[in-house]
Amino acid sequence: MRNIIIGRNSKVWTEIGLRKNELSGIWEAISHSDIKEFEFLEGDRIWILAYSMIAAENISMLDTLRSCDLNDFVYISSASTNVCDYTDCYRYPRLKREAANYAKKHLHAKILTIGLVVKDFEALPAGTTCATTVGLFFDFLNNYSSSHLGENETFLFEMIERSFKTKFEENLYNLYGTMQNFSLSFPCLLRPIDLALKLMGYRWYGYLYMSNRLWNTTIL
């Protein structure tokens, strides 16, 4: 059996590909633009990492895979899609959920949900973050069997809490949460504040903040 990665230039595979020779079995990575020309074999397992910020392009890619007469697909989704239960204003989580649902319905794909991908937990922003290290993902791929994935969705991440560098940042973090609460189902109203936080060097705002808080409430 071959394992085919769709998303050769994705952040996850860029890191894991450096250790490709350590993976058990046969692994090949291609770009979404290579699908039509690639010679798939019966029995190939397809890991879908590629995505577009244009919904139609995601559907087109999945339809192309659907026409390849394969039956073993794993769609890599994002933990941030949980915000879609409350709002549709964030584009990335919305597109990832739509693509994952389409892959599950039309390709009968299994769904593997990962968190913010980092080399190690030291690279995470302050606060509590739903995270997947490159090593954790690598180990999953290396030891994968179809029994490792549930019928609905499998979660491959950890909730990691990191301290704030300053009390000011911690207060700002808590204030941001209060503002998200007041924004109800329209948290994108905070976009100007998100931009200011980005310029200040913080990385915990927007859908990442909302998603982490929801997972933290659900899991811990």
Secondary structure, DSSP 8 states (H G I E B T S, - for coil): -EEEEE-TTSHHHHHHGGGGGGSSSEEEEE-GGGTTTS---TT-EEEE----SSHHHHHHHHHHHHTT----EEEEEEGGGGGGGT-S--HHHHHHHHHHHHHHHHS--EEEEE-EEESSGGGS-SEEEEEEEHHHHHHHHHT--GGGS-SS-EEE-EEEEE--SSHHHHHHHHHHHHHHHHTTT-GGGGHHHHHHHHHTT----HHHHHHHHHHHHHH-
